[in-house]
Amino acid sequence: MRVPLLDLSEQYRALAEPIHEAIEAVLASRRFILGPQVKAFEKAISDYSNTPHAIGVSSGTDALLVILMALGIGRGDAVITTPYAFFATGACIARVGAKPIFVDIDPDTYNISASALQKYLEKNCRTDSSGDLTTPDGEKVRAILPAHLFGLCCEVNAIQKISERYQLHVIEDAAQAIGAEYRFGGKIAKAGTMGKAGALSFYPSKNLGAAGDAGMIICSDDELATKVRILREHGMELRYYHRVIGGNFRLDEMQAAILSVKLPHLDNWSAARRAAADFYRAEFMRTGLTEKITLPAEPYRGRGLPNHHIYHQYVIRTPRRDVLREHLARREIETAIYYPLGLHEQKCFAYLGYKKGDFQETERAAGEAFALPIYPEISREAQRYVVDAIVEFFE
């Protein structure tokens, strides 16, 4: 049996007719950039996220980039983030000229550790004569950029308390966590809505995926939303008048139309992923594999949060990862490593001065963690085949 990591064919078959109709409507309208489809999708995401502003952009990466630009973060500044995330999380900080500062992750959730964040600030940063929080090299610390990895929210309450104490912005990388819920300040909030701004990605493999690149910025700050809208069109407010330099960060009508068809199904798809995760967990426990592999953490389960985890990825870990993956590949079971190297070890970040051993939990995860097949339509037969293959490996 062949089991792919992700199979979008069933999703497409179920929605083929309305998607084709939406595409035809865009072609007939002859409006292709920032038209009525984008406005409608922005309104739908705003309503879904229960946040005043949703601004469509060209990708999740550009969503992060534009947020940083809109906040005026650049040369001489620093942003604290995780070394265990997709490359864009750290790269966007560097692209605006700021310095990425990495702090280690929680070994159970893979998300940035709030205690490591607090420890870094207390040990390394000082308040200068102007009242600014600075790094040992003199950069002004402007923001914390946590990534809600694999569909699970970070410890946002703890991060928010730290940000308030040090007067830092919180920019949420929610690219992998659209719809994931967290009890924030006593209320249920969705990923991306708890900080100054949040970045969403609609890359095709995401829980809500486009037919290409697409992203969204969500926020409650009116002034920030206005800046973002200007920046996404080359810094243009009145046509061909540019007060600032922005970029071409626009969401196109075709992607917005397709995503509008898919959005009403998102919570059901995430629930199906959770059901698949529950099945994996039950099978791994039944077969005794929990003594051999570490399963995904669910710290918010049982707290009245329907979307406590949306399982963008189902990530397990074992010190024998690489040979296990080879075994699964021979059984035609596709897996993937997210991520094989911490950002602090990437060659492009060598100038930051980090070295191997600086972030032990990140490096352990990079050497042990990998993702198993998960998607809403995965069959229980396919999942049993995956579990049986792992049992076979450890026998």
ZAMARGU-4260 file (C-alpha; in steps of 0.2 Angstrom, whole numbers, plus 5000, padded with zeros to 4 digits):
<rodrens>
0) 5000/5000/5000 | 5006/5017/4996 | 5002/5031/5009 | 5007/5049/5004 | 5011/5062/5017
5) 4997/5073/5010 | 4984/5069/4997 | 4973/5083/4991 | 4964/5073/4977 | 4949/5069/4988
10) 4947/5087/4994 | 4948/5093/4976 | 4935/5080/4969 | 4922/5086/4982 | 4924/5104/4978
15) 4929/5103/4959 | 4912/5111/4953 | 4911/5126/4965 | 4930/5129/4962 | 4928/5129/4943
20) 4913/5140/4945 | 4923/5153/4956 | 4937/5153/4943 | 4926/5155/4928 | 4918/5170/4938
25) 4935/5178/4940 | 4939/5176/4922 | 4923/5183/4916 | 4925/5198/4928 | 4942/5203/4921
30) 4947/5208/4938 | 4962/5199/4943 | 4971/5209/4957 | 4963/5216/4973 | 4945/5215/4967
35) 4929/5210/4975 | 4934/5192/4978 | 4949/5198/4988 | 4938/5209/4998 | 4925/5195/5001
40) 4938/5183/5007 | 4946/5196/5018 | 4929/5199/5026 | 4926/5180/5028 | 4943/5178/5037
45) 4940/5193/5048 | 4923/5185/5053 | 4931/5168/5055 | 4945/5175/5066 | 4934/5187/5075
50) 4947/5201/5072 | 4943/5218/5064 | 4956/5218/5050 | 4961/5204/5037 | 4972/5210/5023
55) 4976/5198/5009 | 4994/5197/5003 | 5004/5186/4992 | 5011/5173/5004 | 5013/5169/5022
60) 5031/5174/5020 | 5026/5191/5014 | 5013/5193/5028 | 5028/5192/5040 | 5038/5204/5030
65) 5025/5217/5028 | 5021/5216/5047 | 5039/5220/5051 | 5039/5234/5038 | 5023/5241/5045
70) 5030/5242/5063 | 5046/5251/5057 | 5057/5237/5062 | 5074/5238/5053 | 5092/5241/5055
75) 5098/5243/5073 | 5083/5233/5079 | 5082/5215/5085 | 5067/5202/5085 | 5067/5187/5096
80) 5061/5171/5088 | 5063/5152/5088 | 5077/5143/5079 | 5065/5128/5075 | 5053/5134/5062
85) 5051/5137/5043 | 5065/5147/5036 | 5054/5163/5033 | 5052/5165/5052 | 5070/5170/5054
90) 5073/5176/5037 | 5060/5190/5036 | 5068/5198/5052 | 5085/5198/5043 | 5077/5205/5026
95) 5071/5221/5035 | 5089/5223/5042 | 5085/5218/5059 | 5094/5205/5069 | 5086/5188/5073
100) 5089/5183/5091 | 5085/5165/5094 | 5079/5156/5110 | 5076/5138/5112 | 5060/5128/5111
105) 5050/5118/5123 | 5054/5099/5120 | 5036/5093/5121 | 5027/5106/5110 | 5042/5111/5099
110) 5036/5129/5101 | 5047/5143/5108 | 5049/5141/5126 | 5042/5156/5137 | 5054/5151/5151
115) 5069/5152/5139 | 5063/5168/5132 | 5062/5176/5150 | 5079/5169/5154 | 5087/5177/5139
120) 5080/5194/5142 | 5085/5194/5161 | 5102/5187/5157 | 5107/5197/5142 | 5097/5212/5139
125) 5098/5229/5148 | 5087/5245/5148 | 5098/5260/5141 | 5097/5278/5146 | 5083/5281/5133
130) 5072/5267/5141 | 5075/5255/5127 | 5078/5237/5129 | 5095/5233/5121 | 5105/5217/5117
135) 5123/5215/5122 | 5128/5222/5105 | 5117/5237/5106 | 5102/5232/5095 | 5085/5238/5101
140) 5074/5224/5105 | 5057/5228/5097 | 5047/5212/5096 | 5044/5193/5100 | 5040/5182/5085
145) 5033/5165/5091 | 5028/5152/5078 | 5013/5141/5082 | 5021/5126/5075 | 5012/5111/5067
150) 4995/5117/5072 | 4997/5120/5091 | 4997/5138/5099 | 5012/5143/5109 | 5011/5148/5127
155) 5004/5165/5122 | 4998/5171/5140 | 5016/5168/5146 | 5023/5177/5131 | 5011/5191/5132
160) 5016/5194/5150 | 5034/5195/5145 | 5030/5207/5131 | 5021/5218/5142 | 5034/5219/5155
165) 5047/5223/5142 | 5036/5233/5131 | 5038/5222/5115 | 5027/5219/5101 | 5021/5201/5099
170) 5020/5196/5080 | 5012/5179/5078 | 5018/5167/5064 | 5002/5157/5063 | 5006/5150/5045
175) 5003/5132/5051 | 4989/5136/5064 | 4974/5144/5056 | 4959/5141/5067 | 4969/5134/5081
180) 4962/5140/5098 | 4970/5145/5114 | 4962/5152/5131 | 4969/5170/5130 | 4965/5181/5145
185) 4950/5170/5150 | 4943/5170/5132 | 4945/5158/5117 | 4955/5166/5104 | 4962/5160/5087
190) 4980/5159/5082 | 4986/5175/5075 | 4973/5186/5084 | 4982/5188/5101 | 4997/5199/5097
195) 5000/5215/5088 | 4997/5206/5071 | 4997/5188/5065 | 5003/5180/5048 | 4993/5167/5040
200) 4998/5156/5025 | 4988/5147/5012 | 5002/5138/5004 | 4993/5122/4995 | 4998/5110/5009
205) 4991/5120/5023 | 4974/5116/5031 | 4967/5129/5021 | 4977/5129/5005 | 4976/5139/4989
210) 4981/5134/4971 | 4997/5143/4973 | 5004/5155/4985 | 4993/5167/4996 | 4993/5174/5013
215) 4984/5185/5025 | 4988/5198/5039 | 4976/5199/5053 | 4976/5213/5067 | 4965/5224/5077
220) 4975/5240/5076 | 4967/5252/5063 | 4983/5262/5060 | 4993/5246/5057 | 4980/5239/5045
225) 4981/5255/5035 | 5000/5254/5034 | 4999/5236/5029 | 4987/5240/5015 | 4998/5254/5008
230) 5014/5244/5009 | 5006/5229/5000 | 5004/5240/4984 | 5022/5247/4983 | 5018/5260/4997
235) 5004/5268/4986 | 4989/5276/4994 | 4983/5287/4980 | 4986/5279/4963 | 5004/5282/4958
240) 5008/5293/4973 | 5021/5284/4985 | 5024/5291/5002 | 5034/5276/5007 | 5042/5261/4999
245) 5032/5245/5000 | 5032/5230/4988 | 5021/5220/4977 | 5013/5210/4991 | 4995/5208/4983
250) 4983/5193/4984 | 4976/5189/4967 | 4957/5187/4964 | 4959/5169/4958 | 4967/5163/4974
255) 4954/5172/4985 | 4940/5165/4975 | 4946/5147/4978 | 4950/5150/4996 | 4932/5157/4998
260) 4925/5141/4992 | 4936/5131/5004 | 4935/5141/5020 | 4918/5135/5026 | 4925/5117/5026
265) 4940/5122/5036 | 4934/5117/5054 | 4927/5101/5048 | 4944/5097/5039 | 4953/5101/5055
270) 4942/5090/5065 | 4945/5076/5053 | 4964/5078/5056 | 4961/5078/5075 | 4951/5062/5073
275) 4965/5054/5063 | 4978/5060/5076 | 4967/5052/5090 | 4967/5036/5080 | 4986/5036/5078
280) 4987/5039/5097 | 4975/5025/5101 | 4985/5013/5089 | 5002/5018/5096 | 4996/5015/5114
285) 4988/4998/5109 | 5004/4992/5101 | 5015/4998/5115 | 5024/5010/5103 | 5023/5024/5115
290) 5039/5017/5124 | 5048/5018/5107 | 5042/5034/5100 | 5036/5051/5107 | 5019/5057/5101
295) 5013/5075/5099 | 5009/5084/5114 | 4991/5091/5117 | 4993/5103/5132 | 4976/5111/5129
300) 4966/5096/5127 | 4951/5095/5139 | 4951/5114/5141 | 4935/5117/5131 | 4944/5121/5115
305) 4937/5112/5100 | 4952/5117/5090 | 4965/5114/5103 | 4976/5107/5090 | 4973/5107/5071
310) 4987/5095/5066 | 4994/5103/5051 | 5007/5090/5054 | 5008/5074/5065 | 5025/5074/5071
315) 5033/5060/5081 | 5051/5058/5087 | 5063/5044/5090 | 5083/5044/5091 | 5081/5031/5077
320) 5072/5042/5065 | 5083/5041/5050 | 5083/5022/5049 | 5065/5021/5053 | 5061/5033/5039
325) 5071/5022/5027 | 5061/5007/5033 | 5044/5016/5030 | 5050/5022/5013 | 5053/5004/5008
330) 5035/5001/5013 | 5029/5016/5002 | 5025/5027/5017 | 5030/5045/5014 | 5036/5055/5028
335) 5045/5072/5030 | 5057/5080/5042 | 5052/5097/5049 | 5065/5103/5051 | 5082/5095/5048
340) 5093/5110/5055 | 5090/5124/5067 | 5090/5141/5060 | 5105/5145/5070 | 5115/5132/5060
345) 5110/5138/5043 | 5125/5145/5034 | 5116/5161/5029 | 5114/5165/5048 | 5133/5161/5052
350) 5136/5180/5054 | 5125/5180/5070 | 5139/5170/5079 | 5128/5155/5085 | 5136/5138/5085
355) 5131/5120/5087 | 5126/5116/5104 | 5119/5133/5108 | 5101/5127/5107 | 5100/5109/5113
360) 5082/5106/5112 | 5081/5112/5094 | 5095/5102/5089 | 5088/5086/5097 | 5071/5089/5088
365) 5080/5092/5072 | 5089/5075/5074 | 5074/5065/5080 | 5057/5072/5074 | 5048/5068/5058
370) 5030/5069/5051 | 5019/5054/5047 | 5005/5055/5034 | 4990/5065/5040 | 4976/5074/5030
375) 4957/5074/5033 | 4953/5060/5021 | 4966/5048/5026 | 4959/5030/5029 | 4960/5020/5045
380) 4966/5006/5034 | 4981/5017/5029 | 4984/5023/5046 | 4985/5005/5053 | 4997/5001/5039
385) 5008/5015/5045 | 5007/5009/5063 | 5010/4991/5058 | 5026/4996/5048 | 5032/5005/5063
390) 5029/4990/5075 | 5038/4979/5062 | 5053/4991/5063 | 5054/4990/5082 | 5052/4971/5083
</rodrens>
